[in-house]
Amino acid sequence: MKTLVLIDSDALTRALIAQCLAGQEWRVFEAEDGQAGLDLILKHKPAAVVCDLRTPKRNGFQVCRWIREQPTLQPRVILITVSRFANDRETALAAGADDYLVKPISPPDLIRTMAACRDNGEAAVEEPPAESIVAGPTLVRFWGVRGSIPTPGPDTSIYGGNTSCVEIRVGNQIIIMDAGSGIRRLGQSLMKEVSTTGLNVLILVSHTHWDHIQGFPFFVPAYHPKVNVRILGYEGAVHGLRGALFEQMQTAFFPIGLNQMATHLTFEELTDMQFNLGVVKVRTMFANHPGICLGYRLSTPSGDIVYMPDHEAYERCEVERQKAERQASPDGLAYAKIQDEKVVEFIRGADLIIADSQYDAIEYPSRRGWGHTCADDTVQLAMRAGAKRLALFHHDPDHTDEKIAAMVERAQSEVAQTGGKLIVTAAREGDEITL
């Protein structure tokens, strides 16, 4: 009998795959996260590994690369995912995957790829440094609100043209969400606070696409010897967190290398989906975006903030896909609705949601699969979740101030027509929100 290690955080998916293989002479060992899966792989040396791309602790790319680095292990590796992004498939195969199946998985496709397997054979985040925590309100400041690429100019002067960067102050804690070009001005502001006792800064990175890390080389506090900078994020599809930032600062691209920054700069790869940062409790979830991308929920003493800058709503994506391919799939649509419901649960009751709203309903069909949401869906998800306030975020580089204002007006009208109480604004550089 052949052995399979099945890694997926979704118990229903694990049950369906195990049921599909019943009677196929497979002995199945299940794990709900990547690290537990690796332990099972070492113990049982399976003929096959089926792993969800976005499993916690070790994602599918990591699991696949780790397996291929072990000379005594040669299982067939099948990565499964809800992602329909073409480059995720290409990255999976480049990481060493033998096959790539999109959920909901077709039983014939699974049985086909499993039939090619040979017999079995051998071939967390800690608390920040101890310091006095000063109580106080939660303050949110927007330093970069644009998506994709910086867009300075007269047409973007109201809402701003810098890419993603949001400052969150919880008492005397400084938490920065992403390091887009907006972090440059934030860094200049923080330098005014550096005293003889120094300064502690936390940076949470949603993912390592350029518009979320391109400002980091210009973050002046990272060069100051009395500033402690901790950078936290999940490992990406190809490179680790430090590797991604290191590469953009190589000599060919930037005159100062990462190693020339202050010694009080640390990188921490996230493995757990929830952890504490001082008085702030953090939960994460994988967003529907190419590669590995996180949404963060920060629970502070004053209220909850959700930061989800890059995410594509599942249901609309599936509807538009079926239209484009002229192929009806009730199962695919039902599955997409379930995934959207998971997002609703993640953002439920939040005091402030900072969310991807890059396209309008007219633009979205031609940009389906790019990993960004139609603003109408962002509003609907926030209303379903009973959120108090929504800041439309990650503005498209081609959207002028006039266009963004019109999108806000449409969103507010949509809320009013349903009798909802959700407050909708557009994130604007320089704006502050106090919880």
C-alpha positions as CSV (number, residue, x, y, z in Angstrom):
1,M,0.0,0.0,0.0
2,K,1.3,3.4,-0.9
3,T,1.6,6.3,1.6
4,L,0.3,9.8,1.0
5,V,0.9,12.9,3.2
6,L,-2.0,15.3,2.8
7,I,-1.4,18.9,4.0
8,D,-4.4,21.3,4.1
9,S,-5.8,23.5,6.8
10,D,-9.3,22.9,5.5
11,A,-10.7,19.7,7.1
12,L,-13.4,19.4,4.5
13,T,-10.9,19.4,1.6
14,R,-8.9,16.7,3.5
15,A,-12.0,14.6,4.0
16,L,-13.0,14.9,0.3
17,I,-9.5,13.9,-1.0
18,A,-9.3,11.0,1.5
19,Q,-12.7,9.8,0.3
20,C,-11.8,10.1,-3.3
21,L,-8.8,7.8,-2.7
22,A,-10.7,5.3,-0.7
23,G,-10.3,1.9,-2.4
24,Q,-7.3,3.1,-4.4
25,E,-4.8,1.4,-2.1
26,W,-3.6,4.6,-0.4
27,R,-2.8,5.0,3.3
28,V,-3.4,8.7,4.1
29,F,-1.7,10.8,6.8
30,E,-3.2,14.2,7.3
31,A,-1.7,17.5,8.6
32,E,-3.4,20.9,9.0
33,D,-0.2,22.9,8.5
34,G,3.0,22.7,6.6
35,Q,5.3,22.1,9.5
36,A,3.3,19.2,10.8
37,G,3.3,17.9,7.2
38,L,7.1,18.0,7.0
39,D,7.3,16.0,10.2
40,L,5.0,13.3,8.7
41,I,7.0,13.3,5.5
42,L,10.2,12.7,7.4
43,K,8.6,9.9,9.4
44,H,6.7,8.0,6.6
45,K,8.8,8.8,3.5
46,P,5.6,8.8,1.4
47,A,5.1,8.1,-2.3
48,A,3.1,11.3,-2.7
49,V,2.5,14.6,-1.0
50,V,-0.6,16.7,-1.7
51,C,-0.2,20.1,-0.2
52,D,-2.4,23.2,-0.3
53,L,-0.5,26.2,-1.6
54,R,-1.6,28.5,1.2
55,T,-1.2,26.3,4.2
56,P,0.0,28.0,7.4
57,K,3.4,27.6,9.1
58,R,5.0,26.3,5.9
59,N,3.2,27.2,2.6
60,G,3.1,24.9,-0.4
61,F,6.1,26.5,-2.1
62,Q,8.2,26.1,1.0
63,V,7.1,22.5,1.5
64,C,7.9,21.7,-2.1
65,R,11.3,23.3,-2.1
66,W,12.2,21.6,1.2
67,I,11.3,18.2,-0.2
68,R,13.4,18.7,-3.3
69,E,16.4,19.6,-1.1
70,Q,16.3,16.2,0.6
71,P,18.4,13.7,-1.4
72,T,16.7,10.7,0.3
73,L,13.1,11.8,-0.4
74,Q,11.5,11.5,-3.9
75,P,7.8,11.6,-3.5
76,R,5.5,12.9,-6.2
77,V,4.4,16.4,-5.1
78,I,1.0,17.8,-6.0
79,L,0.2,21.4,-5.0
80,I,-3.5,22.3,-4.7
81,T,-5.0,25.7,-4.4
82,V,-7.9,28.1,-5.0
83,S,-5.6,30.3,-6.9
84,R,-6.1,30.6,-10.7
85,F,-3.2,32.9,-11.2
86,A,-1.0,31.6,-14.0
87,N,2.3,32.7,-12.4
88,D,1.4,30.7,-9.3
89,R,1.3,27.6,-11.4
90,E,4.6,28.4,-13.1
91,T,6.2,29.1,-9.7
92,A,4.9,25.8,-8.3
93,L,6.4,23.8,-11.1
94,A,9.7,25.8,-10.8
95,A,9.8,24.9,-7.1
96,G,9.7,21.3,-8.0
97,A,6.0,20.4,-8.0
98,D,5.0,17.5,-10.3
99,D,1.4,18.7,-10.7
100,Y,-0.8,21.6,-9.8
101,L,-4.6,21.2,-9.3
102,V,-7.1,24.0,-8.8
103,K,-9.9,23.6,-6.2
104,P,-12.6,22.4,-6.3
105,I,-10.5,19.3,-7.3
106,S,-11.9,17.0,-9.9
107,P,-11.7,13.3,-8.7
108,P,-10.6,12.0,-12.1
109,D,-7.8,14.6,-12.2
110,L,-6.6,13.6,-8.7
111,I,-6.7,9.9,-9.5
112,R,-4.8,10.5,-12.7
113,T,-1.9,12.3,-11.1
114,M,-1.8,9.9,-8.2
115,A,-1.6,6.9,-10.6
116,A,1.9,8.2,-11.7
117,C,3.3,7.7,-8.2
118,R,6.0,5.1,-7.5
119,D,6.1,2.9,-4.5
120,N,7.2,4.4,-1.2
121,G,10.9,4.7,-1.0
122,E,13.7,6.7,0.4
123,A,15.7,8.5,-2.3
124,A,6.7,31.5,15.9
125,V,6.6,35.2,16.6
126,E,8.0,36.2,20.0
127,E,7.0,39.3,21.9
128,P,9.0,42.5,21.1
129,P,11.9,43.5,23.4
130,A,10.8,44.2,26.9
131,E,9.9,47.9,27.2
132,S,7.4,50.0,29.0
133,I,4.1,50.1,27.2
134,V,2.4,53.4,27.4
135,A,-1.4,53.2,27.1
136,G,-3.2,55.4,24.7
137,P,-5.6,55.6,21.8
138,T,-5.1,53.8,18.5
139,L,-4.1,56.2,15.7
140,V,-3.9,55.3,12.0
141,R,-2.1,57.5,9.5
142,F,-1.9,57.0,5.8
143,W,1.5,57.6,4.1
144,G,1.0,55.7,0.9
145,V,-2.4,54.7,-0.6
146,R,-1.6,53.9,-4.2
147,G,-1.2,50.5,-5.9
148,S,1.2,49.1,-8.4
149,I,3.5,52.1,-9.0
150,P,3.9,55.6,-7.6
151,T,1.9,58.3,-9.5
152,P,2.9,61.8,-8.5
153,G,1.3,64.7,-10.4
154,P,-1.5,67.2,-10.4
155,D,-4.2,64.5,-11.1
156,T,-3.3,62.6,-7.9
157,S,-2.4,65.5,-5.5
158,I,-5.6,65.2,-3.4
159,Y,-5.5,61.5,-2.5
160,G,-1.8,61.0,-3.1
161,G,0.5,59.0,-5.4
162,N,2.8,57.0,-3.0
163,T,2.4,53.3,-2.8
164,S,1.2,51.3,0.3
165,C,2.3,52.4,3.7
166,V,0.1,52.8,6.8
167,E,1.3,53.8,10.3
168,I,-0.6,52.4,13.3
169,R,0.2,53.8,16.8
170,V,-1.1,51.9,19.8
171,G,0.0,53.9,22.8
172,N,3.8,54.2,22.2
173,Q,3.9,51.2,19.9
174,I,4.8,52.0,16.3
175,I,3.5,49.4,13.7
176,I,4.0,50.0,10.0
177,M,2.0,48.2,7.5
178,D,4.1,47.6,4.3
179,A,7.0,49.6,3.0
180,G,5.9,51.1,-0.3
181,S,7.2,54.5,-1.4
182,G,5.1,56.2,1.3
183,I,7.5,54.9,4.0
184,R,10.1,57.5,2.9
185,R,8.2,60.4,4.4
186,L,7.1,58.4,7.4
187,G,10.8,57.7,8.1
188,Q,11.6,61.4,7.9
189,S,8.8,62.0,10.4
190,L,10.0,59.3,12.8
191,M,13.5,60.6,12.8
192,K,12.2,63.6,14.8
193,E,11.3,61.2,17.6
194,V,14.6,59.5,17.9
195,S,16.1,60.4,21.3
196,T,19.0,59.2,23.4
197,T,16.9,56.2,24.4
198,G,16.3,55.3,20.7
199,L,13.1,54.1,19.0
200,N,11.5,50.8,18.3
201,V,9.6,50.1,15.0
202,L,7.7,47.1,13.8
203,I,7.0,46.6,10.0
204,L,4.5,44.0,8.9
205,V,4.8,43.1,5.3
206,S,1.8,41.8,3.4
207,H,3.9,40.5,0.5
208,T,7.0,41.4,-1.4
209,H,5.7,42.8,-4.6
210,W,7.5,46.0,-5.5
211,D,4.8,48.4,-4.5
212,H,4.9,47.1,-1.0
213,I,8.7,47.1,-0.4
214,Q,10.1,49.6,-2.9
215,G,10.3,52.4,-0.3
216,F,12.3,50.5,2.3
217,P,15.8,51.4,1.0
218,F,14.8,55.1,1.6
219,F,13.5,54.4,5.2
220,V,16.1,56.6,7.1
221,P,15.5,55.2,10.6
222,A,16.8,51.8,9.4
223,Y,20.2,53.4,9.1
224,H,20.2,54.9,12.6
225,P,22.1,53.0,15.2
226,K,19.6,53.8,18.0
227,V,16.5,52.6,16.1
228,N,15.4,49.0,16.4
229,V,13.5,47.8,13.3
230,R,11.8,44.4,13.3
231,I,10.4,43.3,9.9
232,L,7.9,40.5,10.0
233,G,6.2,38.7,7.1
234,Y,5.5,35.4,5.5
235,E,8.0,33.8,3.2
236,G,7.2,34.5,-0.4
237,A,6.8,32.1,-3.4
238,V,10.5,32.2,-4.5
239,H,12.5,34.2,-1.9
240,G,12.4,34.7,1.8
241,L,11.5,38.1,3.3
242,R,15.1,39.1,3.9
243,G,16.1,37.8,0.4
244,A,13.5,40.0,-1.4
245,L,14.6,43.1,0.4
246,F,18.3,42.2,0.0
247,E,17.9,41.7,-3.8
248,Q,16.4,45.1,-4.5
249,M,19.4,46.7,-2.7
250,Q,22.1,44.9,-4.7
251,T,24.7,47.0,-6.4
252,A,23.0,46.7,-9.8
253,F,19.8,48.4,-8.4
254,F,20.8,50.6,-5.4
255,P,24.0,52.2,-4.2
256,I,23.7,51.1,-0.6
257,G,23.4,47.4,0.4
258,L,21.1,46.0,3.0
259,N,24.2,45.0,5.1
260,Q,25.1,48.7,5.4
261,M,22.0,49.4,7.3
262,A,22.0,49.6,11.1
263,T,22.8,46.4,13.1
264,H,19.5,46.8,14.9
265,L,17.6,45.4,11.9
266,T,16.0,42.0,12.2
267,F,13.8,39.9,9.9
268,E,11.4,37.3,11.2
269,E,9.6,34.8,8.9
270,L,6.1,34.2,10.2
271,T,4.9,30.6,10.7
272,D,1.9,31.0,13.0
273,M,-1.3,32.6,11.7
274,Q,-1.8,34.5,14.9
275,F,0.6,36.1,17.4
276,N,1.0,39.0,19.8
277,L,2.9,42.3,19.3
278,G,2.9,43.9,22.8
279,V,-0.7,44.8,23.6
280,V,-1.8,44.1,20.0
281,K,-3.2,40.7,19.1
282,V,-2.6,39.9,15.4
283,R,-4.5,37.4,13.2
284,T,-3.6,36.7,9.5
285,M,-5.2,35.1,6.6
286,F,-4.0,34.3,3.0
287,A,-5.4,36.8,0.5
288,N,-6.4,35.8,-3.0
289,H,-3.4,37.3,-4.8
290,P,-0.5,35.9,-6.9
291,G,2.1,34.3,-4.7
292,I,1.9,34.4,-0.9
293,C,0.1,37.5,0.4
294,L,-1.4,38.1,3.8
295,G,-4.2,40.2,5.2
296,Y,-3.7,41.3,8.8
297,R,-6.2,41.9,11.6
298,L,-4.9,43.9,14.5
299,S,-6.9,43.8,17.7
300,T,-5.9,46.8,19.9
301,P,-7.4,48.0,23.2
302,S,-9.3,50.7,21.3
303,G,-10.7,48.5,18.5
304,D,-9.9,46.2,15.5
305,I,-8.2,47.2,12.3
306,V,-8.1,45.0,9.2
307,Y,-5.4,45.7,6.6
308,M,-6.0,43.8,3.3
309,P,-4.4,45.8,0.5
310,D,-4.2,43.1,-2.2
311,H,-7.1,40.7,-2.6
312,E,-9.4,39.6,-5.4
313,A,-13.0,38.7,-4.3
314,Y,-13.6,35.1,-5.2
315,E,-17.2,35.1,-6.4
316,R,-16.9,37.9,-8.9
317,C,-13.6,36.4,-10.2
318,E,-15.4,33.0,-10.7
319,V,-18.4,34.6,-12.4
320,E,-16.3,36.6,-14.8
321,R,-14.2,33.5,-15.5
322,Q,-17.2,31.4,-16.4
323,K,-18.5,34.2,-18.7
324,A,-15.2,34.5,-20.4
325,E,-14.8,30.8,-20.9
326,R,-18.5,30.2,-21.6
327,Q,-18.4,27.4,-19.1
328,A,-21.0,27.1,-16.3
329,S,-19.7,25.5,-13.2
330,P,-22.1,25.5,-10.2
331,D,-19.5,23.8,-8.0
332,G,-16.9,26.4,-8.8
333,L,-19.3,29.2,-8.0
334,A,-20.4,27.6,-4.8
335,Y,-16.8,27.1,-3.7
336,A,-16.0,30.7,-4.5
337,K,-18.8,31.9,-2.3
338,I,-17.5,29.8,0.6
339,Q,-14.1,31.4,0.2
340,D,-15.7,34.9,0.3
341,E,-17.5,33.9,3.4
342,K,-14.2,33.1,5.1
343,V,-13.1,36.7,4.3
344,V,-16.3,38.0,5.8
345,E,-15.6,36.1,9.0
346,F,-12.1,37.4,9.1
347,I,-13.2,41.1,8.9
348,R,-16.4,40.7,10.9
349,G,-17.2,43.6,13.2
350,A,-13.9,45.4,12.5
351,D,-13.8,49.1,13.5
352,L,-11.7,50.0,10.4
353,I,-11.1,48.0,7.2
354,I,-8.3,49.2,4.9
355,A,-9.0,47.2,1.8
356,D,-8.1,46.7,-1.8
357,S,-10.6,48.6,-4.1
358,Q,-8.5,49.1,-7.2
359,Y,-11.1,48.7,-9.9
360,D,-14.7,49.6,-10.7
361,A,-17.2,47.3,-12.1
362,I,-16.5,48.3,-15.7
363,E,-12.7,47.9,-15.4
364,Y,-12.7,44.6,-13.5
365,P,-13.6,42.1,-16.3
366,S,-10.5,43.0,-18.3
367,R,-8.3,42.8,-15.2
368,R,-9.7,39.5,-13.8
369,G,-7.0,37.4,-12.3
370,W,-4.6,40.3,-11.5
371,G,-5.3,39.9,-7.8
372,H,-7.3,43.0,-7.0
373,T,-10.9,43.7,-6.1
374,C,-13.8,45.6,-7.7
375,A,-14.7,48.3,-5.2
376,D,-18.3,47.2,-5.2
377,D,-17.3,43.8,-3.8
378,T,-15.2,45.4,-1.1
379,V,-18.2,47.5,0.0
380,Q,-20.5,44.4,0.0
381,L,-18.1,42.3,2.0
382,A,-17.6,45.0,4.6
383,M,-21.4,45.5,4.9
384,R,-22.0,41.7,5.3
385,A,-19.3,41.7,8.0
386,G,-21.0,44.5,10.0
387,A,-17.8,46.6,9.9
388,K,-18.0,50.2,11.1
389,R,-15.7,51.9,8.7
390,L,-14.1,51.2,5.3
391,A,-11.2,53.0,3.7
392,L,-10.9,52.2,0.0
393,F,-7.2,51.5,-0.6
394,H,-4.6,50.6,-3.2
395,H,-5.9,53.1,-5.7
396,D,-5.2,52.2,-9.4
397,P,-2.3,54.3,-10.8
398,D,-4.6,55.4,-13.6
399,H,-7.3,56.7,-11.3
400,T,-7.4,60.5,-10.9
401,D,-8.6,62.3,-7.8
402,E,-11.9,62.9,-9.6
403,K,-12.3,59.1,-10.4
404,I,-11.6,58.1,-6.8
405,A,-14.1,60.7,-5.5
406,A,-16.7,59.2,-7.8
407,M,-16.0,55.7,-6.6
408,V,-16.5,56.9,-3.0
409,E,-19.7,58.5,-3.9
410,R,-21.0,55.3,-5.6
411,A,-20.0,53.3,-2.5
412,Q,-21.7,55.7,-0.1
413,S,-24.8,55.6,-2.3
414,E,-24.8,51.8,-2.2
415,V,-24.6,51.7,1.6
416,A,-27.4,54.3,1.8
417,Q,-29.7,52.3,-0.5
418,T,-29.4,49.3,1.8
419,G,-30.0,51.3,5.0
420,G,-26.5,50.4,6.2
421,K,-24.4,52.3,8.7
422,L,-21.0,51.6,7.2
423,I,-18.9,54.7,6.8
424,V,-17.0,54.7,3.5
425,T,-14.1,57.0,2.6
426,A,-11.1,56.7,0.3
427,A,-7.7,56.5,2.0
428,R,-5.8,59.7,1.5
429,E,-2.2,60.5,2.3
430,G,-1.9,62.5,5.4
431,D,-5.3,61.5,6.8
432,E,-5.5,60.3,10.4
433,I,-8.2,58.1,12.0
434,T,-8.4,57.7,15.8
435,L,-10.2,54.6,17.3
